[in-house]
Amino acid sequence: MIGVVIAMQSEADILLSDMKIERSLEISGKHVFVGEAYSKEIALCVCGVGKVNAALGTQLLISKFDVDKLFNFGVAGGLNADTKLCEVYQIGAAVQFDFDLTQLNGTKIGTLDEYSENYLQLSHFNAPFAVRQLGTSDRFNDSPVDFALLTQTLNADIRDMEGGAIVQAAHAAKLPVFSVKAISDVAGSGSTTEQFLVNKSKALENLKTALPIFFEEL
């Protein structure tokens, strides 16, 4: 069974609209939908926004539904010219850029205590969607400090608020994890909040079109 972890209901709806739902339930405040889509058995958790919610939702699917792989998709912010508004990208590696043990361990920003590298690797699709690096934190902002950290220090292409935590939980369970993101806003092009509100629907539309391609490989 494929475990799908989604932050927001609006993101989950693009899969649920094509899913034959066999049962829906609430566990620890998280909505879970079990059923079939694109000829695959799926347990989908709408986890909520942020890293703790993402990790909780991922572990819930691992513990309660015995999933054998994890898939995360949704909208996210672009950080450079290699990310175009509303385009869909797959994530090759993710880092939590608000995690910092540099002063204690002398490690790079984002390096979890149990790891030696800051970026955690994801599995890749063969589908022809470009691969980008993801930075995750519990912040949605236009901070120039965060932008410099992401682009100059970490060389991230995309930012979100869940992906890195989902990957961490999947790695802990030794399960393959995949992620794809559609770009709703690009840093340096005006308010990311305004861009998000304007472009979210189109980004999700493009993502919905691509979902059958990804699920064919899962």
C-alpha positions in Angstrom: 0.0 0.0 0.0 1.2 3.5 -0.8 1.2 6.1 2.0 0.4 9.6 0.8 1.1 12.5 3.1 -0.5 15.8 2.2 -0.4 19.0 4.2 -3.6 20.7 3.1 -7.1 19.5 2.1 -7.0 21.5 -1.1 -3.9 19.6 -2.1 -5.3 16.2 -1.1 -8.5 16.9 -3.1 -6.7 16.6 -6.4 -6.1 12.9 -5.6 -9.3 12.3 -3.7 -11.4 13.4 -6.7 -10.0 10.4 -8.6 -10.0 8.0 -5.7 -12.5 5.3 -4.9 -12.7 5.8 -1.1 -13.4 2.7 0.8 -13.3 4.3 4.3 -12.4 7.5 5.9 -11.5 8.0 9.6 -9.8 10.3 12.0 -6.8 9.2 14.0 -5.0 11.6 16.4 -6.8 14.5 14.8 -5.6 13.5 11.3 -8.0 12.7 8.5 -7.2 9.5 6.7 -8.7 8.2 3.5 -8.2 4.6 2.4 -9.1 3.4 -1.1 -7.9 3.0 -4.7 -6.7 5.3 -7.4 -4.9 4.7 -10.7 -5.1 0.9 -9.9 -3.1 1.4 -6.7 -4.1 0.8 -3.0 -3.6 4.1 -1.1 -3.9 5.4 2.4 -3.9 9.2 2.3 -3.3 11.3 5.4 -4.1 15.1 5.5 -1.5 15.9 8.1 -1.7 19.6 8.4 0.9 22.3 7.9 4.4 22.2 9.4 7.1 19.7 10.2 5.6 18.1 13.4 2.3 17.5 11.6 4.1 16.1 8.6 6.2 13.7 10.8 3.1 12.6 12.8 1.1 12.0 9.6 3.9 10.0 8.1 4.4 7.8 11.2 0.7 7.3 11.5 0.6 5.8 8.0 3.7 3.6 8.7 2.3 2.3 12.1 -1.4 1.9 11.4 -1.6 1.1 7.7 1.6 -0.8 7.1 2.5 1.2 4.0 5.6 0.1 2.0 6.4 3.5 0.4 5.7 7.1 1.0 4.6 9.8 -1.5 4.3 13.5 -0.8 3.0 16.1 -3.2 1.7 19.7 -3.0 2.5 23.3 -3.8 5.8 24.9 -2.8 7.9 28.1 -3.3 10.6 28.4 -5.9 13.9 30.0 -5.1 15.7 30.6 -8.4 15.5 30.7 -12.2 15.4 26.9 -12.4 11.9 26.9 -10.9 9.0 28.2 -13.0 5.6 29.3 -11.7 3.1 26.4 -11.7 5.6 23.9 -13.1 5.9 20.5 -11.5 9.3 19.2 -10.2 10.3 16.1 -8.4 12.5 16.4 -5.3 15.8 14.7 -5.2 17.0 15.7 -1.8 15.6 17.6 1.2 17.1 19.6 4.1 15.5 21.1 7.2 17.1 24.5 7.1 15.8 25.6 10.5 17.6 22.7 12.2 21.0 23.9 13.4 23.5 22.0 15.6 26.5 23.8 14.1 27.6 25.3 17.5 27.3 22.0 19.3 28.5 19.5 16.6 30.3 21.6 14.1 28.1 20.1 11.4 26.5 21.9 8.4 23.2 23.7 9.0 20.3 21.2 8.6 22.4 18.1 9.6 20.3 16.0 12.0 22.1 14.7 15.0 21.9 11.1 13.7 23.3 11.9 10.3 26.5 13.2 8.9 25.1 15.1 5.9 22.4 17.8 5.9 20.5 16.7 2.7 18.5 13.5 2.9 18.1 11.7 -0.4 14.7 10.7 -2.0 13.8 8.0 -4.5 13.4 9.3 -8.1 10.7 8.8 -10.8 11.8 7.9 -14.3 9.1 10.3 -15.6 10.6 13.4 -17.4 10.2 15.9 -14.6 13.2 17.9 -13.6 14.8 17.1 -10.2 15.3 19.9 -7.6 16.6 20.2 -4.0 14.1 21.1 -1.3 14.6 23.2 1.9 12.0 22.7 4.6 11.2 24.8 7.7 8.4 25.8 9.9 8.3 29.3 8.3 6.5 30.9 5.4 8.0 34.3 4.9 9.9 36.7 2.6 12.9 36.8 4.9 16.1 37.9 3.1 18.1 36.0 5.7 16.3 32.7 4.9 16.6 33.4 1.2 20.4 33.8 1.5 20.7 30.7 3.6 18.7 28.6 1.2 20.2 29.8 -2.1 23.8 30.7 -1.1 24.6 28.2 1.6 22.4 25.3 0.9 21.8 25.6 -2.8 18.2 24.7 -2.5 15.8 25.3 -5.4 12.4 24.9 -3.6 11.1 25.5 -0.1 8.2 24.1 1.8 7.1 23.4 5.4 6.7 19.6 5.4 8.9 17.7 2.9 12.1 17.4 4.9 10.2 16.0 8.0 8.4 13.4 5.8 11.7 12.2 4.4 13.2 12.0 7.9 10.3 9.8 9.1 10.5 7.6 6.0 14.2 7.1 6.4 13.8 6.2 10.1 11.4 3.4 8.9 13.7 2.4 6.1 11.0 3.1 3.5 11.4 4.6 0.0 10.0 8.1 -0.2 9.0 10.2 -3.2 8.0 13.9 -3.5 6.8 16.2 -6.2 6.0 19.9 -5.9 4.2 22.4 -8.1 5.5 26.0 -7.8 3.0 28.5 -6.4 5.4 31.4 -5.8 9.0 32.4 -6.6 11.1 34.3 -4.1 12.3 37.7 -5.3 9.2 38.2 -7.5 7.1 40.2 -5.1 5.1 39.0 -2.1 5.1 35.2 -1.9 1.8 35.3 -0.1 0.1 37.2 -2.9 1.7 34.9 -5.5 0.6 31.8 -3.6 -3.0 33.0 -3.5 -3.0 33.8 -7.2 -1.1 30.7 -8.5 -2.1 27.9 -6.2 -5.1 26.7 -8.3 -3.1 26.5 -11.5 -0.2 24.8 -9.8 -2.6 22.2 -8.3 -4.2 21.7 -11.7 -0.8 21.0 -13.3 0.0 18.6 -10.5 -3.3 16.8 -10.9 -2.6 16.2 -14.5 0.8 14.7 -13.6 -0.4 12.4 -10.8 -1.3 9.4 -13.0 2.2 9.4 -14.4 3.8 9.3 -11.0 1.4 6.7 -9.6 2.1 4.4 -12.6 5.6 4.1 -11.3 4.8 3.7 -7.6 
